Amino acid sequence: MKAYIIIRENILRYFDRRSILVILGFGSYWAWTSSAVFSESLYRHSIISTDLVQFAQFFALCGSAMAALLVLLFSEYLMTLLKKQLFISTLAIMSTLSICLSIISGYTGNVAFLFSGTILTGIMMGLMIFPYALLCAGDHLKRGIAWVSASISVGISFQFIIKAIDPAATLVLTALLPLLGAGLFALWITAEKSQQASSPQTKLQTKMLAKRNADVRKTDTHQEHSESGKALSPLYELFGLSWRLLLGLFIFSFVFALSSGLIYVNAATVEFVGQFQLLAQLIVALSICFGIVIFQWRQDILFKAGFLCLIAGLLILPFVPTNLTFIPAIILMSGNTIFELLVWAILFEVINNNCTATGFIAAKTVAIARLASGFGIFLGALSGILYKSSTLIDSTLTATITAAAAYLVITVTVLILTENHIRGFWALIRVSVVKNPNIEELCAIVAKHYELSSRQQEVLVLLAQGRSVPYIAKQFVVSENTVNTHVKRIYEKLEIHSKQELLNLIDDEKWKSQSIIDTDGVLE
């Protein structure tokens, strides 16, 4: 019974009404990008050749990189726009327009429309991810990684629907997905404003979080670099990310894109393999989501699992028959999905611990990470296509390439793991351990749970600190009767009858487990 209560509380903590809107909106984004760029759903009956479509889709990746560069260069201005519903709606309309151009090109064979549509799709793909990424990163309870894994699961479910329905319906649904995401984003903004209006203590929690993050960054930076005797690198100062993390992003993305190209060279049926990869991605994303929410899985263990999947998939790929290519495809997709989710975990921790309240650095952090991974995907996919089009294809060369890719992954990982101040690749997450949250933080969590007003929360803090009614009245310049009325209503909401019960309630371990700074992310 106790385990059931804990599981129920964890689920309710991670998934409330507003987070469901974020998950569905982000899920529509993943489904749209997969249908528009990373699959042939839009071009099932296109009169344009598949090779030309694949070539045009490279320009979508270039467009996504251009969008990330725009965010890097104009982050302060774009951050202001990304918080406005009108701008999000404009991006959604442009995304739908890009799909319309691609649809027209498929029916008419117009190459100019094809490239215009794919480039515009890439730019919108690069911009539309920022509102959702920053929503997840900005959650003060650090639930973002669970939201991303859930949203990927939703996106893959949409993908199965898109692949199963009539081609004409596929075109309509793909075109409408960005508009669906914009509508869900609008609902989230409305729900957020409503929550802030009904819970004034949210502002206090935000201020507390900003102050703590500033202290954490100052303390951690001073300790780490006073020990190493080194100054912060300009890259870290600008983006909050070390060169090691960016190198890891690039190499892992490059290797996965290259291996995907090799899989499709050897596969007897590309569509068949793609279905298995989608299913593997769905299972892994759902498993990680519930593993984090219910069992509090550690990120270093997840990385080891993903690392082993990538290495195993690369090593067995050259030796499986063409009719069994789906086996290494499943293993590689599982490893890549774990890796992608952990990248988001790192970004959210970096943003949460190091970025300013305005989100100015947050946008840059996401943008530089997207550039590193996008560049790796571009070069890996290009290498796979060049290999596919060459006359040198044989099992020996494929084995050599996959072995070299596995060696590259191992080398980069070992290079990172040998650093003295890093206990693992994913220990690049800068987490501050706070085992005993202070009274103000515990009272803020209790106040939110029991829906206390702003003044009731302030009174609760003073009561928890052992202050008397006359003292509280003097602090707030009100009568003792007014304070007694606040105390009575607090007791009623908390369903307690004495000050000792109040202290016992606040000291409950379940509130400490929900402290704003999460101790579960520390790697050992």
N, C-alpha and C positions, 0 to 999 in steps of 0.2 A: 504493500500500500504506500509506504514511504517512497519507494522508487518511482511508483506511478506519479506521485505528487511532484517529485523533483523533475521528472520528464515533462510533465504537463506545464510546470512553471517555466522550464527552459524553452519549450515550444512557444508559449505565450510571450515570453520575453523577446524572442527573436522575430516572431511573426505577429504583428498587430495589423490593424486595418490600413494604416498608411504604408507599412512595409510591403503589403500585398500589392498595392498600386505600383510601388517601385519595381517589384519583381516582375509583374506583368508587363510594365512598360519596357524594362530592360530586356525581358524575354522577347518582346516584339522586335526590338532592335537586332538581337542575335538572329532571329528567324529571317528578318529582312536582309541582313548582310549575307547570310548563307545562301539565300535564294537568288540574290542579285549578283553576287560576285563569286562565291565559292562552290557553286553547283551549276548544273545545266538546266535547272527548272524553267528559267525564262526562255530557253532556246530549244525546247523539245521538238518543235516543228518549224524551226527557223530555216530559211533557205540559204543562210550564210554558213559557211563551213565551220566545223568545230574548231579547227586549228586557228582560224581567224578570230573566233570568239575568245579562245584562250589567250591569244595575243592581245586582244583588246582589254581583257580583264587585268593584264599587267598594268595597264594605264589606270585602272581603278586603284591599284596599290600605290601608284605614283600620286594619284589624287589624294589618297588618305595621308600620305607623307606630307603633301603640300598643306593639308589642313592642320596637321600637327605643327608644322613650321609656322603657320599663321598664329597658332596659339602661343608658341614660344615667343614670337616677335611682338605680338599685341595682346599679351595675356591679361593685362590690367583692364583694357577696354573690353575684350571678349568675355572676361569673367562677369562684367556687369551685364552684358547682353545675355549670357547663358542662364541668368537668373530670371529673365523676363519671358513670360509665356508667349508674347507676340513673336519673339525671335525664335523660340522653339517651334512654334506653329509654322513660321516661314521656312525653317529648315525641313520640316515634315513635308510641306508643299513642294519644295525643291526636290526632295527625295522621291516623291511620287512622280514628279515631272521626269526625273532621270529614268525611272522605270518605263514610263510611257515612251520615251525616246528609244529605249532598248527594244520594246515591243514592236514599235513601228519599223525599226531596222530589221527585226526578224521576219516580218511579213513582206517588206518591200525589197530587202537586200541592200538597203542604203548603208554604205560603210561609214559615211560621215555621221549619220544618226547613231550608229553603233558606238563609235569612239566618243562622240559627245555624251551619250548616255552613260557609258562606263566611267568616263572621267568625272562627270558630275556625281555619279553614284559614289565614287571613291572619296570625293571631297566631302559629301554629306555623311558618308560612313565615318570619316575622320572627325567630323564635328559633332555628330549626334551622340557619340559615346560619352562626351564630356559631361553633359548634364547628369546622366545617370551615375557615372563614375564618381562625380563630386558629391552627389547625394549619398552614395554608399560610404564614401570616405569621411563625410562629415557627421556620420551618426555617432553620438557621444557614447553609446553603449557598445561600440565596436562590433556591430552585427553585419558589417558590409560583406565579409567573405561568405557568410551563409546566404545573404541575399543574392550575390553574384552566382553562386553554385545553383541556387534555386531558379534564378532567371535563365541560366543556360539550359537547365532542364526544361523550362517552359518553352524556350526557343527551339529546342530539338523536337519537342512534341508538336509545335507548329510546323516544323520541317516535315515530319512524317505525314501530317495532314496535307501539306502542300504537294508532296510527292504522290499522294494517293488519289487526289481529286482530278477532275477533268482539266486538261491543259489550259483551256480558256478561263476556267475558274482560278487556276493557279496564277495567271497573269493579273486578274482582278485582285485576288487576295494579297499578292506580293506588293502591288501598287498601294493598297490600303493600309498595310502594316505600319508605315511611318505615321500616318494620320491617327491610327489607333494609339501608338506610343505617345503622340502629342496630347491626345485627349486624356490618357491616363496621367500624364505629367501635370496637366491642368487640374485634374482631380486631386493629385497629391498636394499641389500648392494650396488649393482650397482647404484640404484637410489639415495642412500644416498651420495655416493662418487660424483656423478654428481651434486647433490644439493650443496654440500660443495665447489666444484670447481667453480660453477657459483655464489655462494653467500658467499663470504669471511666473511661477517658479522656474520655468524653462530658461528664462533669461539669466537667472542666478546660476543655474547649472552650466550654461554656456560660458559665463564669465569665470566660474571656477575652473572649468576645463581649460580655457585659454591660459589662465594664470599657471595652472599646473603644468601644461605642456611647455610653456616658456621656461619654467623652472627646470623641468626635466631636460629640455634641450641644453640649457646652460650648464647644468650639472654633469650630464653625460658627456657632452663635448669637452668640458674642462678635464674630467677624469680621464677620458680615453686618450686625449692628445697630450696631457701632461705626462701620462705614463709612457707614451710612445715617443714624446719629444718632437712630434711633427705637427705642423699647422694643418688646418682644414684645407683640402684642395679646392680650387675655384669651382670645379664641377659640383662638389658637394655643397658648397655655399650657394650656388645658383639653383640647384635642382633637388637637393636633399638626397641624392643618390650617388653612390661611389662608382668608380669606373669598373670595379669588379662585378657589381650587379648588372651594369649595362653590358659588359662583356658576356656574362652568363645569359642575359636575355637574347643577345644577338646569336650566340652559338647554338643555344637550344632551339631557337626559332629556325635558324638555318638548317640544322640537322633534321628537324621534323619535316620541313618543307621539301628538302632533298629526298628524304626517305619516302614521302608520299608520292613524289614523282617516280621513284624507282618501283614502288608498289604498282602503280598504274601502267608502268612499262611491262611488268610481268603478269599482270592480272588478266585472266581470261574474260571476265565480265566486269567492267569498271563500275557499273551501276550496282551490281550485286555486292561488291566490296564496299562501296560507299554506304549501303544500307547497314552493313555490319559495323562500320566505323561509327555511324550515327548512334546505333544501339549501344555500343561500348561507351561512347561519350555520355549518353543519357544515364547509364547505370553508374558510371564513375561520379558524375556530377551529383546525382541523387544520394549516392553513398556518402560522399564527402559532406554534403549539406546536412544530412541527418547525423553523421558521425560527429561533426562539429557541434551541432545543436544539442544532441542528446548525450553523447559520450565524451565530449570535449577533447577530440583527437588533437594530438600535438602535431605541429607543422613539420618538425624535423623528421618524424616517422613517415609522414606523407611524402616528403621529398625523397626519402630513400626508396619508397615503393615506386614513385614515378621514375626515378633514376634507373632502377633495375628494369622497369618495363621498357624504357628507351633502349638500353643496352641489349636486352634480350631480343627485342624486335629487330634491331639492326643486325644482330649476329645470325639469326635464323632466316632472315629474308631471302638471301641468295639460294638457300638450299631447299625451299619448299616448292612443290609442283605448282603450276599455274592455277590449278583448280582449288588449291588450298592457300592462296595468297591472302585470303581474308584473315588467316590466323595471325601473321605478323602485323597485318593492318590493325586488327583489334588491339594487340599488345601495344603498338606504337601510339595509337590514338588514346589509349588509357593513360600511358605515360605523359603524353602531351597535355591531356586534360588536367591531370594532377598538377603539372608544371604551370599551366596557365592560371589555374585557380590560386596557386601559391604566389605567383607574381602579383596577382591582385591583393593578396594578403599583405605582401611586403609594401606595395604602394600605399595601401590604406594605413598601415602602421607608420610609414614614413610621413605621410601627410598629417596623420592624427598627432604625431609627436613633434613634428618639426615645422609645420606650416602655420602661417599667420591666420588670424580669424577671417581675413578678407578673402582667403582662397587664392591670392595672387600667386604664391609659390605652388599651391596645389595644382593649378592648371599646368604649370611648367613641368612639375614632376610627372604627371600623367603623360604629357606631350613627349618628353624626352624618352620615357619608357616605350611609348608607342613607336617612336622613330627607331629605336634600337631593335625592337622585335619585328617591326615592319620591314626594315632593311634586311634583316636576316631571312624573313619569309620570301622577300623578293629575290634575293640572290640564290636561296635554296631552290625555289620553284624554277627559276631561270636555268639553273644547273641541271635540274631534272629534265626540263624540256630539251635542252641542248643534247643531253645524253640520249633521250628518246629519239631525236631526229638524226643522230649520228649512225654510222655504219659499223660501229665498234661494239655493239651490244652483244655481250655473252656473259655467262654465269661467272666466269673468273673475274672479269672486270667489275661486275656488280658486287661480288664478294670483297674485292679490294676496296671499292668505294665505301661500302657499308662498314668494313673493318676500320677504315680511316676515320669515318664519321664517329664510330664508337670510341676510338682512341681520342678523338678531339674532345668529345663530351667528358671522358674520364680525366683528360689532362686539365681542362679548364676547371673542373670541379675540384681536383686535387690542388690546383694552384690556389684556389680560393680557400680551401679547407686548411692549408698550411699556415695561414696568417695567424699570428699569436693572439690577436685581439678578437678573432672570429671563431666561434665554436661550431660553426656549420654554415653552409651556404645560406640558409634561411635565417641565421642569426644576424644577418645584415639588418633585420628588423630591429629598430631601436626601441625596445620596450623597457619601461621603467617599472620595477617591482614595488608595489605599495601593499604590504601585507596587512597594514592596519589603517584603513581609511579614517580620516578624522570625523569628528562629530557632525560638522556642517555637511559633509558629503553623505553620510549615512542618513541624516535628517532629510536631505534633498531627495534621496531615493525613496524613503518612507513617505514623504509628502506627495511625491508623484504617484506612488502606488495607491495611496488612500485619497488622492484628489483633494489635498488641502489647499486652501487659498495661500496667496503670497504672505499675508500677515500671519496666518496660522503657522506657516512654515518658520517664520522668524521667531514666533513665540515658542515653537517646538524646539528650536535650537537652544534657546536660553533655558528652557526647562531641562533639556538633556544635559546642559552644563551645570545644573544645580542651582540656578538662579531662583530667587523668591518672587512672589507676585509683586510686592512693593518695588523691587529692583526693576522688574520688567516694565511696570507702569511708569517708572521714572525714565527709563530708556526711551520709551515711545511717546512720552509726554501725554499719557492718557490716564484715566481713573483706574483704580484697582478693580472696580466693578466690570469695566470693559475688558480688562485682562482676564478676570475670572470667567467672563462669558466666552472668550477665546479658548480658555483652557477646557471649559465644559464641552464646547463643540469639538475640540481636538480629541478629547476622551471618547466622545460619542462616535466619531468617525473611525478611530483606532480600536473601538470596542474594548476599552480598558477602563479601570476604575480608580487607579492610584498612580502615584509618581513612580513607585517601584515597578509596576507593570509597564509603565512607559519606558523606563530604562532597560528593562528586560527585552522589550520589543525592539528597541533600537539596536541593542547589542546582539540581536539574532544573526547567526552566521549567513543566512540567506541574503541579507542586505549587503554584507561584506563581499559576497560572491558577485554582486552586481555593481561593485565599485566602478567608477568611471574609468580608471586605469585597470586594465585586465591583466591578471598575473598568469593566465593560462598560456600566453604566447611565448613565455620564456623557454629557450632551448637549453637542454642539459646535455 
